[in-house]
Amino acid sequence: MFRKWHLFTPGPVPVAPQVLLAGAVPTPHHRLPEFSALLSEIRRDLQYLFQTRRPVFFFASSGTGAMEAAVANLFSPGEKVLVVRGGKFGERWGEIAEGYGLLPVYLDVEWGKAVQAEEVKSRLDRDPEIRAVLVQAHETSTGVKHPVEELAAICRDKNVLLVVDAISALGVYPLPMDEWGIDVMVAGSQKSLALPPGLSFIAVSERAWSRVEKATLPRYYFDLRREWKAYQKETTAYTPAVSLLLSLQAALRLVRETGLEKLFAHYALVSEATRRAVRAMGLEVFPEVPCEALTVIRLPEEVDGGKLTRLLRERYGVVVAGGQGKLRGRVVRITHMGHQSPLEVVLALSALGLGLSEMGFPVKMEEGLAQALAFIGERGKEVYA
C-alpha cells in the first residue's frame, strides 16, 4: 500500500531536498584548500547562528558528544557543578558529570515546570565551591523553556560558568550567546538545523576558555585545544564527517537567506498555532512555560500513549514522539523543527484527533483545526511576507 511518511519527532526532523542533495555529491578530500574554504564559510555562518564572535567547533557525534566535550574541557576531577534536573536531558548532564568524576549538586525541578532563577541564585549563594551551572535552554522531554537570560546574569554576577544545552533550541528562538553572556553552548545537527544526525557543535566564551586551558579531566577526541590549533589553520584535528559538512553548508546558507529574525518568527507562529489548537480540542499542553521547538501534549488518563503513537504511525504514516522516563505513555510530542511548512501543523493535529477518536476519546477536532488555521492566516501575512 502506498504510504507517505510524515516526521514530527524532535530529531531527526524533515530535511530539505537541496540539503540532502548537497551531501550526495562525490566525497571531497578534507585536507585540500577547497575544503578549507568550505570550512571557513561554515564557521562564519555558525557564528551567525550562535550569535557570537567566538569560534564554534564541531564534532562527528550526536549532540551528547558536545555535552561530553563541555564537561571534559572545562573541569577538573572533584569540582562541583550545579545541574538543573527537570527531565531526561537534565539527567544526562548529571550522568556525564558523574562519569567524569565531578560532584554534581542537583537542583530538581518538577517535570513540566521551568527552573526558578532565584533558586539557582540561592544555591550558588549557599555553596561558593560550585564552578558552573549546567542547564537545558529547554528540556526536550517535557517541552519546558528555562530562563537562560536570567541564569546568565546570575552566573556572571557569581563568577560561575553557565553551560547551556541548546541542542534543540539553537535557531528556534533567540539565544544570543555574546549579548547574554552564555559561557558554553552546545547544539546538534538533527534539530533546527534540519540535517541528518551526526554533527555536534560547541561554542566557548573567552571567560570559559581560560578554564579549558587549566582543566585536568582526560580528553582526546573531544579536546578543544587540539581543535583550536586546527581551526587556526582552516582545517580539523581529525577526519570530519565530510558529507554532512557539505549538507551543513547548504543548511546554513538557508539560515542566512531566511534570517534569524524570520526564522524565530516562524517557530513562534507555528508553536502558538499548535498550542491554541490543542486547547481548543479539549487537550492540555503539558509544560507551564512551553518552548517553540515542539509541543508536548498531556494525554487523557485512559489513553495509552504507546498505542496512540503506534496507531498514528502504522495507519496514517504520521510519526510523533512519545514520552520519556516518567512521562512514558502519558504525553505525545510534536516537533515544529525542520523542513516544514506552517500548514503541516494541521496534518499532525488531524492525525492526533483521528487517533484519539479511534481509541475512544473524541476530541473537538474541527474547533482545534479552525483555531490553528485562523492564527496562521492572521500572523502568516507578516511572517511569510
Buried (B, 14 or more C-beta within 10 A) or exposed (E): EEEEEBBBBBBBBBBBEEBBEBBEEEEBEBEEEEBBEBBEBBBEBBBBBBBBEBBBBBBBBBBBBBBBBBBBBBBBEEBBBBBBBBBBBBBBBBEBBEEBBBBBBBBEBEBBBBBBBEEBBEBBEEEEEBBBBBBBBBBBBBBBBBBBBBBBBBBBEBEBBBBBBBBBBBBBBEBBBBEBBBBBBBBBBBBBBBBBBBBBBBBBBEBBBEBBEEBEBEBEBBBBEBBBEBBEEBBBBEEBBBBBBBBBBBBBBBBBEBEBEEBBBBBBBBBBBBBBBBBBBBBEBBBEBBBBBBBBBBBBEEBBBEEBBEBBBEEBBBBBBBBBEEBEBBBBBBBBBBBBEBEBBBBBBBBBBBBBEEBEBEBBBEBBBBBBBBBBEEBBEEBEE
